Amino acid sequence: MDMKELDITIDREGRVRVAVRGGHGEDCIDLTRKIEEAVGVVEERALLPEYYEQAADVHTGETLRRY
């Protein structure tokens, strides 16, 4: 499982900035949803390159049989 981090900054005017590290796609938005709801209205959303990356699916324990 990949580690995900939230970097939360609150400036002097009370504006909250949240950056997600280690998330991909909608996972980024899902991680910040509760914070956004608690703080207020989202004024701006900047999607980082990681948002557009697909998380790698890792399959383990597969058995292959040659016919």
mmCIF file of the N, C-alpha and C atoms, coordinates in Angstrom:
data_MODEL
# 
_entry.id   MODEL 
# 
loop_
_atom_site.group_PDB 
_atom_site.id 
_atom_site.type_symbol 
_atom_site.label_atom_id 
_atom_site.label_alt_id 
_atom_site.label_comp_id 
_atom_site.label_asym_id 
_atom_site.label_entity_id 
_atom_site.label_seq_id 
_atom_site.pdbx_PDB_ins_code 
_atom_site.Cartn_x 
_atom_site.Cartn_y 
_atom_site.Cartn_z 
_atom_site.occupancy 
_atom_site.B_iso_or_equiv 
_atom_site.pdbx_formal_charge 
_atom_site.auth_seq_id 
_atom_site.auth_comp_id 
_atom_site.auth_asym_id 
_atom_site.auth_atom_id 
_atom_site.pdbx_PDB_model_num 
ATOM 1   N N  . MET A 1 1  ? 0.848   -1.179  0.000   1.00 0.00 ? 1  MET A N  1 
ATOM 2   C CA . MET A 1 1  ? 0.000   0.000   0.000   1.00 0.00 ? 1  MET A CA 1 
ATOM 3   C C  . MET A 1 1  ? 0.895   1.243   0.000   1.00 0.00 ? 1  MET A C  1 
ATOM 4   N N  . ASP A 1 2  ? 0.586   2.196   -0.871  1.00 0.00 ? 2  ASP A N  1 
ATOM 5   C CA . ASP A 1 2  ? 1.345   3.437   -0.941  1.00 0.00 ? 2  ASP A CA 1 
ATOM 6   C C  . ASP A 1 2  ? 0.983   4.343   0.214   1.00 0.00 ? 2  ASP A C  1 
ATOM 7   N N  . MET A 1 3  ? 1.980   5.058   0.707   1.00 0.00 ? 3  MET A N  1 
ATOM 8   C CA . MET A 1 3  ? 1.748   6.008   1.791   1.00 0.00 ? 3  MET A CA 1 
ATOM 9   C C  . MET A 1 3  ? 1.253   7.319   1.199   1.00 0.00 ? 3  MET A C  1 
ATOM 10  N N  . LYS A 1 4  ? 0.238   7.880   1.819   1.00 0.00 ? 4  LYS A N  1 
ATOM 11  C CA . LYS A 1 4  ? -0.310  9.160   1.385   1.00 0.00 ? 4  LYS A CA 1 
ATOM 12  C C  . LYS A 1 4  ? -0.117  10.167  2.503   1.00 0.00 ? 4  LYS A C  1 
ATOM 13  N N  . GLU A 1 5  ? 0.228   11.390  2.140   1.00 0.00 ? 5  GLU A N  1 
ATOM 14  C CA . GLU A 1 5  ? 0.434   12.450  3.111   1.00 0.00 ? 5  GLU A CA 1 
ATOM 15  C C  . GLU A 1 5  ? -0.384  13.670  2.730   1.00 0.00 ? 5  GLU A C  1 
ATOM 16  N N  . LEU A 1 6  ? -0.888  14.357  3.749   1.00 0.00 ? 6  LEU A N  1 
ATOM 17  C CA . LEU A 1 6  ? -1.568  15.630  3.546   1.00 0.00 ? 6  LEU A CA 1 
ATOM 18  C C  . LEU A 1 6  ? -0.696  16.720  4.151   1.00 0.00 ? 6  LEU A C  1 
ATOM 19  N N  . ASP A 1 7  ? -0.416  17.743  3.372   1.00 0.00 ? 7  ASP A N  1 
ATOM 20  C CA . ASP A 1 7  ? 0.333   18.910  3.834   1.00 0.00 ? 7  ASP A CA 1 
ATOM 21  C C  . ASP A 1 7  ? -0.696  20.030  3.981   1.00 0.00 ? 7  ASP A C  1 
ATOM 22  N N  . ILE A 1 8  ? -0.988  20.407  5.229   1.00 0.00 ? 8  ILE A N  1 
ATOM 23  C CA . ILE A 1 8  ? -2.029  21.406  5.505   1.00 0.00 ? 8  ILE A CA 1 
ATOM 24  C C  . ILE A 1 8  ? -1.376  22.683  6.019   1.00 0.00 ? 8  ILE A C  1 
ATOM 25  N N  . THR A 1 9  ? -1.678  23.799  5.355   1.00 0.00 ? 9  THR A N  1 
ATOM 26  C CA . THR A 1 9  ? -1.133  25.093  5.744   1.00 0.00 ? 9  THR A CA 1 
ATOM 27  C C  . THR A 1 9  ? -2.287  26.064  5.973   1.00 0.00 ? 9  THR A C  1 
ATOM 28  N N  . ILE A 1 10 ? -2.233  26.802  7.076   1.00 0.00 ? 10 ILE A N  1 
ATOM 29  C CA . ILE A 1 10 ? -3.226  27.838  7.363   1.00 0.00 ? 10 ILE A CA 1 
ATOM 30  C C  . ILE A 1 10 ? -2.475  29.160  7.443   1.00 0.00 ? 10 ILE A C  1 
ATOM 31  N N  . ASP A 1 11 ? -2.827  30.112  6.569   1.00 0.00 ? 11 ASP A N  1 
ATOM 32  C CA . ASP A 1 11 ? -2.112  31.396  6.574   1.00 0.00 ? 11 ASP A CA 1 
ATOM 33  C C  . ASP A 1 11 ? -2.725  32.358  7.590   1.00 0.00 ? 11 ASP A C  1 
ATOM 34  N N  . ARG A 1 12 ? -2.158  33.541  7.695   1.00 0.00 ? 12 ARG A N  1 
ATOM 35  C CA . ARG A 1 12 ? -2.585  34.532  8.700   1.00 0.00 ? 12 ARG A CA 1 
ATOM 36  C C  . ARG A 1 12 ? -4.026  35.006  8.502   1.00 0.00 ? 12 ARG A C  1 
ATOM 37  N N  . GLU A 1 13 ? -4.506  34.938  7.263   1.00 0.00 ? 13 GLU A N  1 
ATOM 38  C CA . GLU A 1 13 ? -5.887  35.346  6.974   1.00 0.00 ? 13 GLU A CA 1 
ATOM 39  C C  . GLU A 1 13 ? -6.879  34.205  7.197   1.00 0.00 ? 13 GLU A C  1 
ATOM 40  N N  . GLY A 1 14 ? -6.379  33.035  7.581   1.00 0.00 ? 14 GLY A N  1 
ATOM 41  C CA . GLY A 1 14 ? -7.247  31.892  7.848   1.00 0.00 ? 14 GLY A CA 1 
ATOM 42  C C  . GLY A 1 14 ? -7.525  31.019  6.636   1.00 0.00 ? 14 GLY A C  1 
ATOM 43  N N  . ARG A 1 15 ? -6.875  31.305  5.523   1.00 0.00 ? 15 ARG A N  1 
ATOM 44  C CA . ARG A 1 15 ? -7.042  30.458  4.335   1.00 0.00 ? 15 ARG A CA 1 
ATOM 45  C C  . ARG A 1 15 ? -6.294  29.151  4.544   1.00 0.00 ? 15 ARG A C  1 
ATOM 46  N N  . VAL A 1 16 ? -6.931  28.068  4.158   1.00 0.00 ? 16 VAL A N  1 
ATOM 47  C CA . VAL A 1 16 ? -6.361  26.737  4.339   1.00 0.00 ? 16 VAL A CA 1 
ATOM 48  C C  . VAL A 1 16 ? -5.917  26.200  2.980   1.00 0.00 ? 16 VAL A C  1 
ATOM 49  N N  . ARG A 1 17 ? -4.712  25.690  2.944   1.00 0.00 ? 17 ARG A N  1 
ATOM 50  C CA . ARG A 1 17 ? -4.180  25.066  1.726   1.00 0.00 ? 17 ARG A CA 1 
ATOM 51  C C  . ARG A 1 17 ? -3.870  23.613  2.068   1.00 0.00 ? 17 ARG A C  1 
ATOM 52  N N  . VAL A 1 18 ? -4.362  22.697  1.250   1.00 0.00 ? 18 VAL A N  1 
ATOM 53  C CA . VAL A 1 18 ? -4.130  21.272  1.468   1.00 0.00 ? 18 VAL A CA 1 
ATOM 54  C C  . VAL A 1 18 ? -3.485  20.693  0.217   1.00 0.00 ? 18 VAL A C  1 
ATOM 55  N N  . ALA A 1 19 ? -2.346  20.035  0.382   1.00 0.00 ? 19 ALA A N  1 
ATOM 56  C CA . ALA A 1 19 ? -1.670  19.359  -0.722  1.00 0.00 ? 19 ALA A CA 1 
ATOM 57  C C  . ALA A 1 19 ? -1.583  17.871  -0.383  1.00 0.00 ? 19 ALA A C  1 
ATOM 58  N N  . VAL A 1 20 ? -1.845  17.047  -1.376  1.00 0.00 ? 20 VAL A N  1 
ATOM 59  C CA . VAL A 1 20 ? -1.798  15.596  -1.198  1.00 0.00 ? 20 VAL A CA 1 
ATOM 60  C C  . VAL A 1 20 ? -0.540  15.067  -1.869  1.00 0.00 ? 20 VAL A C  1 
ATOM 61  N N  . ARG A 1 21 ? 0.166   14.236  -1.142  1.00 0.00 ? 21 ARG A N  1 
ATOM 62  C CA . ARG A 1 21 ? 1.347   13.573  -1.705  1.00 0.00 ? 21 ARG A CA 1 
ATOM 63  C C  . ARG A 1 21 ? 1.120   12.066  -1.638  1.00 0.00 ? 21 ARG A C  1 
ATOM 64  N N  . GLY A 1 22 ? 1.378   11.396  -2.740  1.00 0.00 ? 22 GLY A N  1 
ATOM 65  C CA . GLY A 1 22 ? 1.237   9.943   -2.765  1.00 0.00 ? 22 GLY A CA 1 
ATOM 66  C C  . GLY A 1 22 ? -0.123  9.466   -3.232  1.00 0.00 ? 22 GLY A C  1 
ATOM 67  N N  . GLY A 1 23 ? -1.023  10.379  -3.556  1.00 0.00 ? 23 GLY A N  1 
ATOM 68  C CA . GLY A 1 23 ? -2.344  9.994   -4.056  1.00 0.00 ? 23 GLY A CA 1 
ATOM 69  C C  . GLY A 1 23 ? -2.392  10.121  -5.561  1.00 0.00 ? 23 GLY A C  1 
ATOM 70  N N  . HIS A 1 24 ? -3.324  9.410   -6.171  1.00 0.00 ? 24 HIS A N  1 
ATOM 71  C CA . HIS A 1 24 ? -3.475  9.457   -7.626  1.00 0.00 ? 24 HIS A CA 1 
ATOM 72  C C  . HIS A 1 24 ? -4.950  9.586   -7.968  1.00 0.00 ? 24 HIS A C  1 
ATOM 73  N N  . GLY A 1 25 ? -5.247  10.360  -8.996  1.00 0.00 ? 25 GLY A N  1 
ATOM 74  C CA . GLY A 1 25 ? -6.610  10.484  -9.493  1.00 0.00 ? 25 GLY A CA 1 
ATOM 75  C C  . GLY A 1 25 ? -7.583  10.990  -8.442  1.00 0.00 ? 25 GLY A C  1 
ATOM 76  N N  . GLU A 1 26 ? -8.792  10.460  -8.480  1.00 0.00 ? 26 GLU A N  1 
ATOM 77  C CA . GLU A 1 26 ? -9.848  10.881  -7.553  1.00 0.00 ? 26 GLU A CA 1 
ATOM 78  C C  . GLU A 1 26 ? -9.490  10.602  -6.096  1.00 0.00 ? 26 GLU A C  1 
ATOM 79  N N  . ASP A 1 27 ? -8.512  9.734   -5.879  1.00 0.00 ? 27 ASP A N  1 
ATOM 80  C CA . ASP A 1 27 ? -8.058  9.438   -4.520  1.00 0.00 ? 27 ASP A CA 1 
ATOM 81  C C  . ASP A 1 27 ? -7.620  10.722  -3.817  1.00 0.00 ? 27 ASP A C  1 
ATOM 82  N N  . CYS A 1 28 ? -7.004  11.638  -4.557  1.00 0.00 ? 28 CYS A N  1 
ATOM 83  C CA . CYS A 1 28 ? -6.552  12.913  -3.988  1.00 0.00 ? 28 CYS A CA 1 
ATOM 84  C C  . CYS A 1 28 ? -7.732  13.711  -3.440  1.00 0.00 ? 28 CYS A C  1 
ATOM 85  N N  . ILE A 1 29 ? -8.775  13.806  -4.226  1.00 0.00 ? 29 ILE A N  1 
ATOM 86  C CA . ILE A 1 29 ? -9.943  14.588  -3.821  1.00 0.00 ? 29 ILE A CA 1 
ATOM 87  C C  . ILE A 1 29 ? -10.673 13.898  -2.674  1.00 0.00 ? 29 ILE A C  1 
ATOM 88  N N  . ASP A 1 30 ? -10.758 12.582  -2.722  1.00 0.00 ? 30 ASP A N  1 
ATOM 89  C CA . ASP A 1 30 ? -11.400 11.839  -1.632  1.00 0.00 ? 30 ASP A CA 1 
ATOM 90  C C  . ASP A 1 30 ? -10.686 12.071  -0.306  1.00 0.00 ? 30 ASP A C  1 
ATOM 91  N N  . LEU A 1 31 ? -9.361  12.164  -0.339  1.00 0.00 ? 31 LEU A N  1 
ATOM 92  C CA . LEU A 1 31 ? -8.588  12.375  0.885   1.00 0.00 ? 31 LEU A CA 1 
ATOM 93  C C  . LEU A 1 31 ? -8.848  13.744  1.511   1.00 0.00 ? 31 LEU A C  1 
ATOM 94  N N  . THR A 1 32 ? -9.165  14.735  0.706   1.00 0.00 ? 32 THR A N  1 
ATOM 95  C CA . THR A 1 32 ? -9.348  16.095  1.226   1.00 0.00 ? 32 THR A CA 1 
ATOM 96  C C  . THR A 1 32 ? -10.805 16.479  1.455   1.00 0.00 ? 32 THR A C  1 
ATOM 97  N N  . ARG A 1 33 ? -11.733 15.640  1.049   1.00 0.00 ? 33 ARG A N  1 
ATOM 98  C CA . ARG A 1 33 ? -13.158 15.984  1.085   1.00 0.00 ? 33 ARG A CA 1 
ATOM 99  C C  . ARG A 1 33 ? -13.631 16.408  2.487   1.00 0.00 ? 33 ARG A C  1 
ATOM 100 N N  . LYS A 1 34 ? -13.316 15.645  3.520   1.00 0.00 ? 34 LYS A N  1 
ATOM 101 C CA . LYS A 1 34 ? -13.790 15.961  4.877   1.00 0.00 ? 34 LYS A CA 1 
ATOM 102 C C  . LYS A 1 34 ? -13.198 17.280  5.380   1.00 0.00 ? 34 LYS A C  1 
ATOM 103 N N  . ILE A 1 35 ? -11.949 17.542  5.032   1.00 0.00 ? 35 ILE A N  1 
ATOM 104 C CA . ILE A 1 35 ? -11.323 18.810  5.433   1.00 0.00 ? 35 ILE A CA 1 
ATOM 105 C C  . ILE A 1 35 ? -12.019 19.965  4.735   1.00 0.00 ? 35 ILE A C  1 
ATOM 106 N N  . GLU A 1 36 ? -12.285 19.812  3.448   1.00 0.00 ? 36 GLU A N  1 
ATOM 107 C CA . GLU A 1 36 ? -12.977 20.859  2.692   1.00 0.00 ? 36 GLU A CA 1 
ATOM 108 C C  . GLU A 1 36 ? -14.352 21.139  3.279   1.00 0.00 ? 36 GLU A C  1 
ATOM 109 N N  . GLU A 1 37 ? -15.079 20.097  3.636   1.00 0.00 ? 37 GLU A N  1 
ATOM 110 C CA . GLU A 1 37 ? -16.415 20.270  4.214   1.00 0.00 ? 37 GLU A CA 1 
ATOM 111 C C  . GLU A 1 37 ? -16.347 20.982  5.564   1.00 0.00 ? 37 GLU A C  1 
ATOM 112 N N  . ALA A 1 38 ? -15.337 20.688  6.358   1.00 0.00 ? 38 ALA A N  1 
ATOM 113 C CA . ALA A 1 38 ? -15.207 21.284  7.686   1.00 0.00 ? 38 ALA A CA 1 
ATOM 114 C C  . ALA A 1 38 ? -14.765 22.742  7.625   1.00 0.00 ? 38 ALA A C  1 
ATOM 115 N N  . VAL A 1 39 ? -13.926 23.072  6.643   1.00 0.00 ? 39 VAL A N  1 
ATOM 116 C CA . VAL A 1 39 ? -13.337 24.410  6.579   1.00 0.00 ? 39 VAL A CA 1 
ATOM 117 C C  . VAL A 1 39 ? -14.244 25.399  5.879   1.00 0.00 ? 39 VAL A C  1 
ATOM 118 N N  . GLY A 1 40 ? -14.888 25.000  4.799   1.00 0.00 ? 40 GLY A N  1 
ATOM 119 C CA . GLY A 1 40 ? -15.743 25.937  4.085   1.00 0.00 ? 40 GLY A CA 1 
ATOM 120 C C  . GLY A 1 40 ? -15.728 25.714  2.595   1.00 0.00 ? 40 GLY A C  1 
ATOM 121 N N  . VAL A 1 41 ? -15.787 26.793  1.863   1.00 0.00 ? 41 VAL A N  1 
ATOM 122 C CA . VAL A 1 41 ? -15.905 26.758  0.412   1.00 0.00 ? 41 VAL A CA 1 
ATOM 123 C C  . VAL A 1 41 ? -14.522 26.661  -0.221  1.00 0.00 ? 41 VAL A C  1 
ATOM 124 N N  . VAL A 1 42 ? -14.403 25.789  -1.222  1.00 0.00 ? 42 VAL A N  1 
ATOM 125 C CA . VAL A 1 42 ? -13.155 25.678  -1.976  1.00 0.00 ? 42 VAL A CA 1 
ATOM 126 C C  . VAL A 1 42 ? -13.091 26.851  -2.940  1.00 0.00 ? 42 VAL A C  1 
ATOM 127 N N  . GLU A 1 43 ? -12.104 27.724  -2.759  1.00 0.00 ? 43 GLU A N  1 
ATOM 128 C CA . GLU A 1 43 ? -11.953 28.882  -3.639  1.00 0.00 ? 43 GLU A CA 1 
ATOM 129 C C  . GLU A 1 43 ? -11.180 28.534  -4.898  1.00 0.00 ? 43 GLU A C  1 
ATOM 130 N N  . GLU A 1 44 ? -10.242 27.613  -4.777  1.00 0.00 ? 44 GLU A N  1 
ATOM 131 C CA . GLU A 1 44 ? -9.382  27.269  -5.906  1.00 0.00 ? 44 GLU A CA 1 
ATOM 132 C C  . GLU A 1 44 ? -8.884  25.838  -5.720  1.00 0.00 ? 44 GLU A C  1 
ATOM 133 N N  . ARG A 1 45 ? -8.800  25.101  -6.825  1.00 0.00 ? 45 ARG A N  1 
ATOM 134 C CA . ARG A 1 45 ? -8.251  23.747  -6.782  1.00 0.00 ? 45 ARG A CA 1 
ATOM 135 C C  . ARG A 1 45 ? -7.215  23.643  -7.890  1.00 0.00 ? 45 ARG A C  1 
ATOM 136 N N  . ALA A 1 46 ? -5.989  23.337  -7.520  1.00 0.00 ? 46 ALA A N  1 
ATOM 137 C CA . ALA A 1 46 ? -4.911  23.131  -8.494  1.00 0.00 ? 46 ALA A CA 1 
ATOM 138 C C  . ALA A 1 46 ? -4.537  21.656  -8.442  1.00 0.00 ? 46 ALA A C  1 
ATOM 139 N N  . LEU A 1 47 ? -4.705  20.981  -9.562  1.00 0.00 ? 47 LEU A N  1 
ATOM 140 C CA . LEU A 1 47 ? -4.402  19.559  -9.617  1.00 0.00 ? 47 LEU A CA 1 
ATOM 141 C C  . LEU A 1 47 ? -2.945  19.367  -10.004 1.00 0.00 ? 47 LEU A C  1 
ATOM 142 N N  . LEU A 1 48 ? -2.230  18.628  -9.176  1.00 0.00 ? 48 LEU A N  1 
ATOM 143 C CA . LEU A 1 48 ? -0.821  18.357  -9.421  1.00 0.00 ? 48 LEU A CA 1 
ATOM 144 C C  . LEU A 1 48 ? -0.694  17.226  -10.444 1.00 0.00 ? 48 LEU A C  1 
ATOM 145 N N  . PRO A 1 49 ? 0.484   17.049  -11.027 1.00 0.00 ? 49 PRO A N  1 
ATOM 146 C CA . PRO A 1 49 ? 0.665   15.984  -12.021 1.00 0.00 ? 49 PRO A CA 1 
ATOM 147 C C  . PRO A 1 49 ? 0.267   14.598  -11.508 1.00 0.00 ? 49 PRO A C  1 
ATOM 148 N N  . GLU A 1 50 ? 0.443   14.349  -10.212 1.00 0.00 ? 50 GLU A N  1 
ATOM 149 C CA . GLU A 1 50 ? 0.098   13.050  -9.639  1.00 0.00 ? 50 GLU A CA 1 
ATOM 150 C C  . GLU A 1 50 ? -1.396  12.741  -9.793  1.00 0.00 ? 50 GLU A C  1 
ATOM 151 N N  . TYR A 1 51 ? -2.225  13.764  -9.852  1.00 0.00 ? 51 TYR A N  1 
ATOM 152 C CA . TYR A 1 51 ? -3.662  13.555  -10.022 1.00 0.00 ? 51 TYR A CA 1 
ATOM 153 C C  . TYR A 1 51 ? -3.941  12.796  -11.325 1.00 0.00 ? 51 TYR A C  1 
ATOM 154 N N  . TYR A 1 52 ? -3.178  13.105  -12.352 1.00 0.00 ? 52 TYR A N  1 
ATOM 155 C CA . TYR A 1 52 ? -3.410  12.528  -13.668 1.00 0.00 ? 52 TYR A CA 1 
ATOM 156 C C  . TYR A 1 52 ? -2.741  11.167  -13.855 1.00 0.00 ? 52 TYR A C  1 
ATOM 157 N N  . GLU A 1 53 ? -1.909  10.758  -12.900 1.00 0.00 ? 53 GLU A N  1 
ATOM 158 C CA . GLU A 1 53 ? -1.259  9.450   -12.970 1.00 0.00 ? 53 GLU A CA 1 
ATOM 159 C C  . GLU A 1 53 ? -2.215  8.369   -12.484 1.00 0.00 ? 53 GLU A C  1 
ATOM 160 N N  . GLN A 1 54 ? -2.096  7.213   -13.055 1.00 0.00 ? 54 GLN A N  1 
ATOM 161 C CA . GLN A 1 54 ? -2.885  6.070   -12.621 1.00 0.00 ? 54 GLN A CA 1 
ATOM 162 C C  . GLN A 1 54 ? -2.091  5.304   -11.573 1.00 0.00 ? 54 GLN A C  1 
ATOM 163 N N  . ALA A 1 55 ? -2.768  4.897   -10.521 1.00 0.00 ? 55 ALA A N  1 
ATOM 164 C CA . ALA A 1 55 ? -2.111  4.068   -9.515  1.00 0.00 ? 55 ALA A CA 1 
ATOM 165 C C  . ALA A 1 55 ? -1.819  2.712   -10.139 1.00 0.00 ? 55 ALA A C  1 
ATOM 166 N N  . ALA A 1 56 ? -0.666  2.180   -9.824  1.00 0.00 ? 56 ALA A N  1 
ATOM 167 C CA . ALA A 1 56 ? -0.275  0.881   -10.376 1.00 0.00 ? 56 ALA A CA 1 
ATOM 168 C C  . ALA A 1 56 ? -1.020  -0.229  -9.647  1.00 0.00 ? 56 ALA A C  1 
ATOM 169 N N  . ASP A 1 57 ? -1.613  -1.116  -10.415 1.00 0.00 ? 57 ASP A N  1 
ATOM 170 C CA . ASP A 1 57 ? -2.254  -2.294  -9.836  1.00 0.00 ? 57 ASP A CA 1 
ATOM 171 C C  . ASP A 1 57 ? -1.195  -3.370  -9.678  1.00 0.00 ? 57 ASP A C  1 
ATOM 172 N N  . VAL A 1 58 ? -1.037  -3.867  -8.486  1.00 0.00 ? 58 VAL A N  1 
ATOM 173 C CA . VAL A 1 58 ? -0.051  -4.899  -8.223  1.00 0.00 ? 58 VAL A CA 1 
ATOM 174 C C  . VAL A 1 58 ? -0.797  -6.174  -7.878  1.00 0.00 ? 58 VAL A C  1 
ATOM 175 N N  . HIS A 1 59 ? -0.573  -7.204  -8.659  1.00 0.00 ? 59 HIS A N  1 
ATOM 176 C CA . HIS A 1 59 ? -1.204  -8.499  -8.415  1.00 0.00 ? 59 HIS A CA 1 
ATOM 177 C C  . HIS A 1 59 ? -0.146  -9.453  -7.887  1.00 0.00 ? 59 HIS A C  1 
ATOM 178 N N  . THR A 1 60 ? -0.444  -10.103 -6.813  1.00 0.00 ? 60 THR A N  1 
ATOM 179 C CA . THR A 1 60 ? 0.499   -11.070 -6.261  1.00 0.00 ? 60 THR A CA 1 
ATOM 180 C C  . THR A 1 60 ? -0.205  -12.387 -6.049  1.00 0.00 ? 60 THR A C  1 
ATOM 181 N N  . GLY A 1 61 ? 0.562   -13.426 -6.007  1.00 0.00 ? 61 GLY A N  1 
ATOM 182 C CA . GLY A 1 61 ? 0.007   -14.733 -5.727  1.00 0.00 ? 61 GLY A CA 1 
ATOM 183 C C  . GLY A 1 61 ? -0.696  -15.379 -6.899  1.00 0.00 ? 61 GLY A C  1 
ATOM 184 N N  . GLU A 1 62 ? -0.436  -14.936 -8.108  1.00 0.00 ? 62 GLU A N  1 
ATOM 185 C CA . GLU A 1 62 ? -1.065  -15.542 -9.269  1.00 0.00 ? 62 GLU A CA 1 
ATOM 186 C C  . GLU A 1 62 ? -0.311  -16.792 -9.681  1.00 0.00 ? 62 GLU A C  1 
ATOM 187 N N  . THR A 1 63 ? -1.042  -17.775 -10.105 1.00 0.00 ? 63 THR A N  1 
ATOM 188 C CA . THR A 1 63 ? -0.442  -19.001 -10.603 1.00 0.00 ? 63 THR A CA 1 
ATOM 189 C C  . THR A 1 63 ? -0.721  -19.109 -12.086 1.00 0.00 ? 63 THR A C  1 
ATOM 190 N N  . LEU A 1 64 ? 0.306   -19.318 -12.851 1.00 0.00 ? 64 LEU A N  1 
ATOM 191 C CA . LEU A 1 64 ? 0.158   -19.468 -14.304 1.00 0.00 ? 64 LEU A CA 1 
ATOM 192 C C  . LEU A 1 64 ? 0.408   -20.919 -14.679 1.00 0.00 ? 64 LEU A C  1 
ATOM 193 N N  . ARG A 1 65 ? -0.382  -21.402 -15.613 1.00 0.00 ? 65 ARG A N  1 
ATOM 194 C CA . ARG A 1 65 ? -0.235  -22.765 -16.062 1.00 0.00 ? 65 ARG A CA 1 
ATOM 195 C C  . ARG A 1 65 ? -0.023  -22.738 -17.579 1.00 0.00 ? 65 ARG A C  1 
ATOM 196 N N  . ARG A 1 66 ? 0.969   -23.424 -18.029 1.00 0.00 ? 66 ARG A N  1 
ATOM 197 C CA . ARG A 1 66 ? 1.247   -23.479 -19.468 1.00 0.00 ? 66 ARG A CA 1 
ATOM 198 C C  . ARG A 1 66 ? 0.543   -24.698 -20.049 1.00 0.00 ? 66 ARG A C  1 
ATOM 199 N N  . TYR A 1 67 ? -0.230  -24.483 -21.114 1.00 0.00 ? 67 TYR A N  1 
ATOM 200 C CA . TYR A 1 67 ? -0.970  -25.583 -21.758 1.00 0.00 ? 67 TYR A CA 1 
ATOM 201 C C  . TYR A 1 67 ? -0.263  -26.032 -23.004 1.00 0.00 ? 67 TYR A C  1 
# 
